[in-house]
Amino acid sequence: MPTGKAKQMTIDIEDLLGSIMESLDRVEYIKAEDIPNIDLYMDQVTTFMESHLKSSTRNPQEDKILTKTMINNYTKNDLLPPPVKKKYSKEHVMLLIFIYYYKNILSISDIQELLQPITEHFFDGEGELGLERVYEEVFGLERGQIDVLKDDVTQKFTIAQQTFEDAPEEEQEFLKIFSFICMLSFDVYVKKLLIEKMIDQFVGKKNEKERKKAKTSDDPSQKE
């Protein structure tokens, strides 16, 4: 590889790791108290989501957080309860935030299976255990995970820097970074498989309950 080209590819490894750590420090979820307690029209919902999540996108100037078409499709696919008089409640916004994070790794059908019980049991729920409580408790777990994640990323980065020591010097940098990306990708891949496996098991149990319920309804002898 020509020396000039190698110089153009040069990356300050320490700066790269520092940049990654800083980006992790900036990870912040939308707190329940930051979501308006009043019902919002669709334009207000998209504006709210843009203002709070735009900085997390890869290309803030181009990427869209949420569009009217997306929201309508989520409602059509039963991911989101329909609005009331064209207005969306605080709980609607919470579900949209869940969907925003899930849609990058899960299919629409998987998200539907995952959120359906949440919607059925906690949407418009009264009492202590409503959707807001579920939202706060789940997202609150992330606060304690940032340091754990930083340690894990640092460990993977360190291991990756120990690879390809025998490669030509001008190729080592790219190969080490490639190793780091592969380790991170494998981690995401395995966790995605775990999530899909849990959803499949949940769907299987749900279908089994529905079959038993249908059988009981059709067979009077099975009824008490």
PyRosetta script that sets phi, psi and omega in degrees:
from pyrosetta import init, pose_from_sequence

init()
pose = pose_from_sequence("MPTGKAKQMTIDIEDLLGSIMESLDRVEYIKAEDIPNIDLYMDQVTTFMESHLKSSTRNPQEDKILTKTMINNYTKNDLLPPPVKKKYSKEHVMLLIFIYYYKNILSISDIQELLQPITEHFFDGEGELGLERVYEEVFGLERGQIDVLKDDVTQKFTIAQQTFEDAPEEEQEFLKIFSFICMLSFDVYVKKLLIEKMIDQFVGKKNEKERKKAKTSDDPSQKE")
pose.set_psi(1, 132.0)
pose.set_omega(1, -178.5)
pose.set_phi(2, -59.4)
pose.set_psi(2, 143.9)
pose.set_omega(2, -178.5)
pose.set_phi(3, -59.3)
pose.set_psi(3, -41.2)
pose.set_omega(3, -179.8)
pose.set_phi(4, -58.4)
pose.set_psi(4, -43.4)
pose.set_omega(4, -179.3)
pose.set_phi(5, -66.3)
pose.set_psi(5, -38.4)
pose.set_omega(5, 179.4)
pose.set_phi(6, -62.4)
pose.set_psi(6, -39.7)
pose.set_omega(6, 179.5)
pose.set_phi(7, -64.2)
pose.set_psi(7, -37.1)
pose.set_omega(7, 179.9)
pose.set_phi(8, -65.8)
pose.set_psi(8, -27.5)
pose.set_omega(8, -178.6)
pose.set_phi(9, -85.8)
pose.set_psi(9, -9.5)
pose.set_omega(9, -174.9)
pose.set_phi(10, -60.2)
pose.set_psi(10, 131.0)
pose.set_omega(10, 179.2)
pose.set_phi(11, -126.6)
pose.set_psi(11, 137.0)
pose.set_omega(11, 175.6)
pose.set_phi(12, -74.4)
pose.set_psi(12, 108.5)
pose.set_omega(12, -174.2)
pose.set_phi(13, -60.3)
pose.set_psi(13, -42.9)
pose.set_omega(13, -179.5)
pose.set_phi(14, -64.9)
pose.set_psi(14, -39.4)
pose.set_omega(14, 177.4)
pose.set_phi(15, -64.5)
pose.set_psi(15, -37.9)
pose.set_omega(15, 179.2)
pose.set_phi(16, -62.5)
pose.set_psi(16, -47.4)
pose.set_omega(16, 179.1)
pose.set_phi(17, -63.7)
pose.set_psi(17, -41.4)
pose.set_omega(17, 178.7)
pose.set_phi(18, -62.0)
pose.set_psi(18, -39.4)
pose.set_omega(18, 178.6)
pose.set_phi(19, -64.3)
pose.set_psi(19, -40.1)
pose.set_omega(19, 178.4)
pose.set_phi(20, -63.7)
pose.set_psi(20, -43.7)
pose.set_omega(20, -179.8)
pose.set_phi(21, -64.0)
pose.set_psi(21, -39.8)
pose.set_omega(21, 178.5)
pose.set_phi(22, -64.8)
pose.set_psi(22, -39.3)
pose.set_omega(22, 179.5)
pose.set_phi(23, -66.0)
pose.set_psi(23, -35.1)
pose.set_omega(23, 177.3)
pose.set_phi(24, -68.3)
pose.set_psi(24, -35.7)
pose.set_omega(24, 178.0)
pose.set_phi(25, -65.0)
pose.set_psi(25, -25.3)
pose.set_omega(25, -177.8)
pose.set_phi(26, -88.1)
pose.set_psi(26, -5.4)
pose.set_omega(26, 178.8)
pose.set_phi(27, -65.3)
pose.set_psi(27, 123.4)
pose.set_omega(27, -176.4)
pose.set_phi(28, -146.2)
pose.set_psi(28, 131.3)
pose.set_omega(28, 177.7)
pose.set_phi(29, -90.4)
pose.set_psi(29, 161.4)
pose.set_omega(29, 178.9)
pose.set_phi(30, -79.7)
pose.set_psi(30, 116.1)
pose.set_omega(30, -179.2)
pose.set_phi(31, -72.3)
pose.set_psi(31, 150.1)
pose.set_omega(31, -177.9)
pose.set_phi(32, -58.9)
pose.set_psi(32, -36.1)
pose.set_omega(32, -178.2)
pose.set_phi(33, -71.5)
pose.set_psi(33, -15.2)
pose.set_omega(33, 178.0)
pose.set_phi(34, -84.5)
pose.set_psi(34, -13.3)
pose.set_omega(34, 179.4)
pose.set_phi(35, -86.0)
pose.set_psi(35, 129.3)
pose.set_omega(35, -177.9)
pose.set_phi(36, -55.5)
pose.set_psi(36, 141.0)
pose.set_omega(36, 178.6)
pose.set_phi(37, -84.8)
pose.set_psi(37, -0.9)
pose.set_omega(37, 178.7)
pose.set_phi(38, -102.4)
pose.set_psi(38, 154.4)
pose.set_omega(38, 177.9)
pose.set_phi(39, -70.4)
pose.set_psi(39, 143.9)
pose.set_omega(39, -174.8)
pose.set_phi(40, -120.1)
pose.set_psi(40, 146.8)
pose.set_omega(40, 170.1)
pose.set_phi(41, -76.7)
pose.set_psi(41, 163.6)
pose.set_omega(41, -174.8)
pose.set_phi(42, -55.3)
pose.set_psi(42, -44.0)
pose.set_omega(42, 179.3)
pose.set_phi(43, -59.2)
pose.set_psi(43, -37.4)
pose.set_omega(43, 179.2)
pose.set_phi(44, -69.9)
pose.set_psi(44, -35.1)
pose.set_omega(44, 178.2)
pose.set_phi(45, -65.4)
pose.set_psi(45, -47.9)
pose.set_omega(45, -179.2)
pose.set_phi(46, -64.2)
pose.set_psi(46, -37.6)
pose.set_omega(46, 178.1)
pose.set_phi(47, -65.1)
pose.set_psi(47, -42.2)
pose.set_omega(47, 178.7)
pose.set_phi(48, -61.5)
pose.set_psi(48, -47.2)
pose.set_omega(48, -178.7)
pose.set_phi(49, -64.1)
pose.set_psi(49, -41.7)
pose.set_omega(49, 178.5)
pose.set_phi(50, -60.6)
pose.set_psi(50, -44.3)
pose.set_omega(50, -175.4)
pose.set_phi(51, -67.6)
pose.set_psi(51, -28.8)
pose.set_omega(51, -176.2)
pose.set_phi(52, -98.2)
pose.set_psi(52, -21.8)
pose.set_omega(52, -174.4)
pose.set_phi(53, -119.2)
pose.set_psi(53, -3.1)
pose.set_omega(53, -177.0)
pose.set_phi(54, -58.1)
pose.set_psi(54, -39.1)
pose.set_omega(54, -176.5)
pose.set_phi(55, -66.9)
pose.set_psi(55, -16.3)
pose.set_omega(55, -178.5)
pose.set_phi(56, -87.3)
pose.set_psi(56, -6.2)
pose.set_omega(56, -178.0)
pose.set_phi(57, -80.2)
pose.set_psi(57, 160.7)
pose.set_omega(57, -179.8)
pose.set_phi(58, -71.7)
pose.set_psi(58, -41.7)
pose.set_omega(58, 179.1)
pose.set_phi(59, -125.2)
pose.set_psi(59, 84.8)
pose.set_omega(59, -175.0)
pose.set_phi(60, -54.0)
pose.set_psi(60, -29.4)
pose.set_omega(60, -178.2)
pose.set_phi(61, -77.1)
pose.set_psi(61, -20.1)
pose.set_omega(61, -174.0)
pose.set_phi(62, -117.2)
pose.set_psi(62, -39.9)
pose.set_omega(62, -173.1)
pose.set_phi(63, -69.4)
pose.set_psi(63, 139.2)
pose.set_omega(63, 177.1)
pose.set_phi(64, -101.0)
pose.set_psi(64, 130.8)
pose.set_omega(64, 177.8)
pose.set_phi(65, -73.4)
pose.set_psi(65, -48.3)
pose.set_omega(65, -174.0)
pose.set_phi(66, -155.3)
pose.set_psi(66, 138.1)
pose.set_omega(66, 177.5)
pose.set_phi(67, -124.5)
pose.set_psi(67, 167.0)
pose.set_omega(67, 178.0)
pose.set_phi(68, -60.8)
pose.set_psi(68, -40.2)
pose.set_omega(68, 179.7)
pose.set_phi(69, -61.5)
pose.set_psi(69, -43.2)
pose.set_omega(69, 178.0)
pose.set_phi(70, -58.9)
pose.set_psi(70, -48.5)
pose.set_omega(70, -178.1)
pose.set_phi(71, -61.0)
pose.set_psi(71, -43.9)
pose.set_omega(71, 178.9)
pose.set_phi(72, -62.6)
pose.set_psi(72, -39.9)
pose.set_omega(72, 178.5)
pose.set_phi(73, -66.7)
pose.set_psi(73, -37.9)
pose.set_omega(73, 178.0)
pose.set_phi(74, -62.7)
pose.set_psi(74, -39.1)
pose.set_omega(74, 178.6)
pose.set_phi(75, -67.7)
pose.set_psi(75, -43.5)
pose.set_omega(75, -180.0)
pose.set_phi(76, -63.0)
pose.set_psi(76, -33.2)
pose.set_omega(76, -178.6)
pose.set_phi(77, -92.4)
pose.set_psi(77, 12.8)
pose.set_omega(77, 176.1)
pose.set_phi(78, 62.4)
pose.set_psi(78, 26.7)
pose.set_omega(78, 172.5)
pose.set_phi(79, -84.9)
pose.set_psi(79, -24.9)
pose.set_omega(79, -173.8)
pose.set_phi(80, -135.7)
pose.set_psi(80, 129.8)
pose.set_omega(80, 175.6)
pose.set_phi(81, -61.2)
pose.set_psi(81, 148.9)
pose.set_omega(81, -179.1)
pose.set_phi(82, -64.9)
pose.set_psi(82, 151.4)
pose.set_omega(82, 178.5)
pose.set_phi(83, -68.8)
pose.set_psi(83, 160.3)
pose.set_omega(83, 176.9)
pose.set_phi(84, -103.7)
pose.set_psi(84, 114.5)
pose.set_omega(84, -177.6)
pose.set_phi(85, 54.4)
pose.set_psi(85, 43.4)
pose.set_omega(85, 176.9)
pose.set_phi(86, 66.7)
pose.set_psi(86, 16.3)
pose.set_omega(86, 178.6)
pose.set_phi(87, -118.0)
pose.set_psi(87, 147.3)
pose.set_omega(87, -178.0)
pose.set_phi(88, -111.8)
pose.set_psi(88, 134.1)
pose.set_omega(88, -177.2)
pose.set_phi(89, -83.9)
pose.set_psi(89, 175.7)
pose.set_omega(89, 175.7)
pose.set_phi(90, -59.1)
pose.set_psi(90, -36.8)
pose.set_omega(90, -180.0)
pose.set_phi(91, -69.1)
pose.set_psi(91, -34.6)
pose.set_omega(91, 173.8)
pose.set_phi(92, -58.4)
pose.set_psi(92, -44.9)
pose.set_omega(92, -178.6)
pose.set_phi(93, -63.4)
pose.set_psi(93, -40.0)
pose.set_omega(93, 178.0)
pose.set_phi(94, -61.1)
pose.set_psi(94, -43.7)
pose.set_omega(94, 178.3)
pose.set_phi(95, -64.0)
pose.set_psi(95, -38.5)
pose.set_omega(95, 178.3)
pose.set_phi(96, -63.7)
pose.set_psi(96, -34.2)
pose.set_omega(96, 177.5)
pose.set_phi(97, -67.7)
pose.set_psi(97, -42.7)
pose.set_omega(97, 174.5)
pose.set_phi(98, -57.7)
pose.set_psi(98, -47.7)
pose.set_omega(98, -178.4)
pose.set_phi(99, -60.6)
pose.set_psi(99, -40.8)
pose.set_omega(99, -178.8)
pose.set_phi(100, -57.2)
pose.set_psi(100, -43.3)
pose.set_omega(100, -179.6)
pose.set_phi(101, -75.7)
pose.set_psi(101, -39.1)
pose.set_omega(101, -177.8)
pose.set_phi(102, -68.2)
pose.set_psi(102, -35.9)
pose.set_omega(102, -169.7)
pose.set_phi(103, -65.9)
pose.set_psi(103, -15.6)
pose.set_omega(103, 178.1)
pose.set_phi(104, -79.3)
pose.set_psi(104, -16.1)
pose.set_omega(104, -176.4)
pose.set_phi(105, -130.1)
pose.set_psi(105, -17.0)
pose.set_omega(105, -175.8)
pose.set_phi(106, -120.8)
pose.set_psi(106, 155.6)
pose.set_omega(106, 176.3)
pose.set_phi(107, -75.6)
pose.set_psi(107, 163.6)
pose.set_omega(107, 178.4)
pose.set_phi(108, -59.4)
pose.set_psi(108, -41.5)
pose.set_omega(108, -179.3)
pose.set_phi(109, -64.8)
pose.set_psi(109, -38.0)
pose.set_omega(109, 177.8)
pose.set_phi(110, -66.6)
pose.set_psi(110, -41.6)
pose.set_omega(110, 178.7)
pose.set_phi(111, -63.3)
pose.set_psi(111, -39.5)
pose.set_omega(111, 178.6)
pose.set_phi(112, -61.0)
pose.set_psi(112, -46.8)
pose.set_omega(112, 179.6)
pose.set_phi(113, -63.1)
pose.set_psi(113, -36.2)
pose.set_omega(113, -177.1)
pose.set_phi(114, -73.4)
pose.set_psi(114, -39.2)
pose.set_omega(114, -175.1)
pose.set_phi(115, -90.3)
pose.set_psi(115, -18.5)
pose.set_omega(115, -177.4)
pose.set_phi(116, -56.7)
pose.set_psi(116, -47.1)
pose.set_omega(116, 178.2)
pose.set_phi(117, -64.7)
pose.set_psi(117, -35.2)
pose.set_omega(117, 177.9)
pose.set_phi(118, -62.1)
pose.set_psi(118, -45.6)
pose.set_omega(118, 179.9)
pose.set_phi(119, -65.6)
pose.set_psi(119, -43.7)
pose.set_omega(119, -176.6)
pose.set_phi(120, -65.1)
pose.set_psi(120, -39.8)
pose.set_omega(120, -171.9)
pose.set_phi(121, -97.3)
pose.set_psi(121, -24.2)
pose.set_omega(121, -171.2)
pose.set_phi(122, -124.1)
pose.set_psi(122, -16.8)
pose.set_omega(122, 178.5)
pose.set_phi(123, -71.1)
pose.set_psi(123, 130.4)
pose.set_omega(123, -174.6)
pose.set_phi(124, 59.1)
pose.set_psi(124, 24.1)
pose.set_omega(124, -179.1)
pose.set_phi(125, -76.1)
pose.set_psi(125, 146.1)
pose.set_omega(125, 177.8)
pose.set_phi(126, -104.3)
pose.set_psi(126, 156.6)
pose.set_omega(126, 179.6)
pose.set_phi(127, 96.0)
pose.set_psi(127, -168.9)
pose.set_omega(127, -173.2)
pose.set_phi(128, -70.8)
pose.set_psi(128, -37.7)
pose.set_omega(128, -174.5)
pose.set_phi(129, -98.6)
pose.set_psi(129, 73.6)
pose.set_omega(129, 175.5)
pose.set_phi(130, -101.9)
pose.set_psi(130, -175.5)
pose.set_omega(130, -177.4)
pose.set_phi(131, -62.6)
pose.set_psi(131, -35.6)
pose.set_omega(131, -180.0)
pose.set_phi(132, -62.9)
pose.set_psi(132, -39.6)
pose.set_omega(132, 177.7)
pose.set_phi(133, -64.6)
pose.set_psi(133, -43.6)
pose.set_omega(133, 178.2)
pose.set_phi(134, -60.7)
pose.set_psi(134, -47.0)
pose.set_omega(134, -179.3)
pose.set_phi(135, -58.4)
pose.set_psi(135, -50.8)
pose.set_omega(135, -177.2)
pose.set_phi(136, -63.8)
pose.set_psi(136, -41.7)
pose.set_omega(136, -177.2)
pose.set_phi(137, -67.4)
pose.set_psi(137, -43.7)
pose.set_omega(137, -178.1)
pose.set_phi(138, -66.9)
pose.set_psi(138, -50.4)
pose.set_omega(138, -178.1)
pose.set_phi(139, -71.1)
pose.set_psi(139, -26.2)
pose.set_omega(139, 177.1)
pose.set_phi(140, -63.7)
pose.set_psi(140, -25.2)
pose.set_omega(140, 177.8)
pose.set_phi(141, -63.3)
pose.set_psi(141, -26.8)
pose.set_omega(141, -176.0)
pose.set_phi(142, -68.6)
pose.set_psi(142, -25.6)
pose.set_omega(142, -179.0)
pose.set_phi(143, -58.4)
pose.set_psi(143, -42.2)
pose.set_omega(143, -178.3)
pose.set_phi(144, -80.5)
pose.set_psi(144, -8.1)
pose.set_omega(144, -176.5)
pose.set_phi(145, -91.9)
pose.set_psi(145, -15.1)
pose.set_omega(145, -177.4)
pose.set_phi(146, -62.1)
pose.set_psi(146, -47.6)
pose.set_omega(146, 179.5)
pose.set_phi(147, -63.6)
pose.set_psi(147, -39.1)
pose.set_omega(147, 177.7)
pose.set_phi(148, -62.8)
pose.set_psi(148, -43.6)
pose.set_omega(148, 179.7)
pose.set_phi(149, -64.3)
pose.set_psi(149, -40.6)
pose.set_omega(149, 179.4)
pose.set_phi(150, -63.1)
pose.set_psi(150, -41.6)
pose.set_omega(150, 178.2)
pose.set_phi(151, -63.7)
pose.set_psi(151, -41.0)
pose.set_omega(151, -179.0)
pose.set_phi(152, -66.4)
pose.set_psi(152, -43.6)
pose.set_omega(152, 179.3)
pose.set_phi(153, -64.3)
pose.set_psi(153, -41.9)
pose.set_omega(153, 179.0)
pose.set_phi(154, -62.3)
pose.set_psi(154, -41.4)
pose.set_omega(154, 178.9)
pose.set_phi(155, -63.6)
pose.set_psi(155, -45.3)
pose.set_omega(155, 179.3)
pose.set_phi(156, -63.7)
pose.set_psi(156, -39.6)
pose.set_omega(156, 179.0)
pose.set_phi(157, -62.0)
pose.set_psi(157, -44.1)
pose.set_omega(157, -179.7)
pose.set_phi(158, -63.0)
pose.set_psi(158, -44.6)
pose.set_omega(158, 178.9)
pose.set_phi(159, -62.1)
pose.set_psi(159, -43.2)
pose.set_omega(159, -179.4)
pose.set_phi(160, -62.3)
pose.set_psi(160, -33.3)
pose.set_omega(160, -179.5)
pose.set_phi(161, -71.9)
pose.set_psi(161, -11.1)
pose.set_omega(161, 179.5)
pose.set_phi(162, -96.2)
pose.set_psi(162, 1.2)
pose.set_omega(162, -179.6)
pose.set_phi(163, -89.4)
pose.set_psi(163, 162.4)
pose.set_omega(163, 174.0)
pose.set_phi(164, 52.8)
pose.set_psi(164, 38.9)
pose.set_omega(164, 178.5)
pose.set_phi(165, -66.5)
pose.set_psi(165, -21.9)
pose.set_omega(165, -178.6)
pose.set_phi(166, -94.9)
pose.set_psi(166, 1.9)
pose.set_omega(166, 179.7)
pose.set_phi(167, -76.5)
pose.set_psi(167, 157.3)
pose.set_omega(167, 176.2)
pose.set_phi(168, -54.8)
pose.set_psi(168, 141.1)
pose.set_omega(168, -174.1)
pose.set_phi(169, -54.7)
pose.set_psi(169, -38.7)
pose.set_omega(169, -176.3)
pose.set_phi(170, -72.8)
pose.set_psi(170, -11.8)
pose.set_omega(170, -179.7)
pose.set_phi(171, -107.0)
pose.set_psi(171, -13.2)
pose.set_omega(171, -174.9)
pose.set_phi(172, -60.1)
pose.set_psi(172, -44.6)
pose.set_omega(172, -175.0)
pose.set_phi(173, -57.5)
pose.set_psi(173, -50.8)
pose.set_omega(173, -179.5)
pose.set_phi(174, -62.2)
pose.set_psi(174, -43.2)
pose.set_omega(174, -177.4)
pose.set_phi(175, -64.2)
pose.set_psi(175, -37.6)
pose.set_omega(175, 178.0)
pose.set_phi(176, -66.9)
pose.set_psi(176, -43.0)
pose.set_omega(176, 178.7)
pose.set_phi(177, -66.6)
pose.set_psi(177, -38.6)
pose.set_omega(177, 176.6)
pose.set_phi(178, -61.0)
pose.set_psi(178, -40.6)
pose.set_omega(178, 177.5)
pose.set_phi(179, -62.0)
pose.set_psi(179, -42.4)
pose.set_omega(179, 179.3)
pose.set_phi(180, -62.1)
pose.set_psi(180, -45.5)
pose.set_omega(180, 179.6)
pose.set_phi(181, -63.9)
pose.set_psi(181, -39.7)
pose.set_omega(181, 179.0)
pose.set_phi(182, -64.0)
pose.set_psi(182, -39.5)
pose.set_omega(182, 178.7)
pose.set_phi(183, -64.8)
pose.set_psi(183, -43.7)
pose.set_omega(183, 178.0)
pose.set_phi(184, -64.5)
pose.set_psi(184, -40.4)
pose.set_omega(184, -179.2)
pose.set_phi(185, -65.6)
pose.set_psi(185, -41.1)
pose.set_omega(185, 178.6)
pose.set_phi(186, -62.7)
pose.set_psi(186, -39.2)
pose.set_omega(186, 178.2)
pose.set_phi(187, -60.8)
pose.set_psi(187, -46.0)
pose.set_omega(187, 178.4)
pose.set_phi(188, -63.9)
pose.set_psi(188, -42.6)
pose.set_omega(188, -178.8)
pose.set_phi(189, -60.1)
pose.set_psi(189, -47.3)
pose.set_omega(189, -178.6)
pose.set_phi(190, -64.8)
pose.set_psi(190, -42.8)
pose.set_omega(190, -179.7)
pose.set_phi(191, -67.1)
pose.set_psi(191, -34.9)
pose.set_omega(191, 176.1)
pose.set_phi(192, -63.8)
pose.set_psi(192, -41.9)
pose.set_omega(192, 177.0)
pose.set_phi(193, -60.9)
pose.set_psi(193, -41.5)
pose.set_omega(193, 179.3)
pose.set_phi(194, -62.7)
pose.set_psi(194, -43.8)
pose.set_omega(194, 179.8)
pose.set_phi(195, -62.2)
pose.set_psi(195, -46.6)
pose.set_omega(195, -179.6)
pose.set_phi(196, -63.2)
pose.set_psi(196, -38.0)
pose.set_omega(196, 178.4)
pose.set_phi(197, -63.4)
pose.set_psi(197, -42.8)
pose.set_omega(197, 179.8)
pose.set_phi(198, -66.4)
pose.set_psi(198, -38.9)
pose.set_omega(198, 178.2)
pose.set_phi(199, -65.3)
pose.set_psi(199, -42.7)
pose.set_omega(199, 178.8)
pose.set_phi(200, -61.3)
pose.set_psi(200, -41.1)
pose.set_omega(200, 178.5)
pose.set_phi(201, -65.3)
pose.set_psi(201, -39.8)
pose.set_omega(201, 178.7)
pose.set_phi(202, -64.2)
pose.set_psi(202, -44.4)
pose.set_omega(202, 179.9)
pose.set_phi(203, -63.5)
pose.set_psi(203, -40.9)
pose.set_omega(203, 178.9)
pose.set_phi(204, -60.9)
pose.set_psi(204, -44.6)
pose.set_omega(204, 178.9)
pose.set_phi(205, -65.7)
pose.set_psi(205, -38.7)
pose.set_omega(205, 179.8)
pose.set_phi(206, -65.2)
pose.set_psi(206, -43.1)
pose.set_omega(206, 179.4)
pose.set_phi(207, -65.0)
pose.set_psi(207, -37.1)
pose.set_omega(207, 178.4)
pose.set_phi(208, -64.6)
pose.set_psi(208, -41.3)
pose.set_omega(208, 177.2)
pose.set_phi(209, -63.1)
pose.set_psi(209, -40.5)
pose.set_omega(209, -179.9)
pose.set_phi(210, -67.2)
pose.set_psi(210, -37.2)
pose.set_omega(210, 177.9)
pose.set_phi(211, -65.4)
pose.set_psi(211, -42.3)
pose.set_omega(211, 178.9)
pose.set_phi(212, -65.3)
pose.set_psi(212, -39.2)
pose.set_omega(212, 179.3)
pose.set_phi(213, -65.2)
pose.set_psi(213, -42.5)
pose.set_omega(213, 179.1)
pose.set_phi(214, -65.8)
pose.set_psi(214, -38.8)
pose.set_omega(214, 179.5)
pose.set_phi(215, -65.1)
pose.set_psi(215, -40.7)
pose.set_omega(215, 178.5)
pose.set_phi(216, -64.7)
pose.set_psi(216, -39.0)
pose.set_omega(216, -179.9)
pose.set_phi(217, -67.1)
pose.set_psi(217, -35.2)
pose.set_omega(217, -177.7)
pose.set_phi(218, -82.5)
pose.set_psi(218, -23.8)
pose.set_omega(218, -176.6)
pose.set_phi(219, -113.5)
pose.set_psi(219, 103.8)
pose.set_omega(219, -177.8)
pose.set_phi(220, -58.2)
pose.set_psi(220, -27.9)
pose.set_omega(220, -178.2)
pose.set_phi(221, -68.8)
pose.set_psi(221, -18.2)
pose.set_omega(221, -179.7)
pose.set_phi(222, -85.4)
pose.set_psi(222, -11.3)
pose.set_omega(222, -178.5)
pose.set_phi(223, -83.6)
pose.set_psi(223, 149.9)
pose.set_omega(223, 178.7)
pose.set_phi(224, -77.4)
pose.dump_pdb("model.pdb")
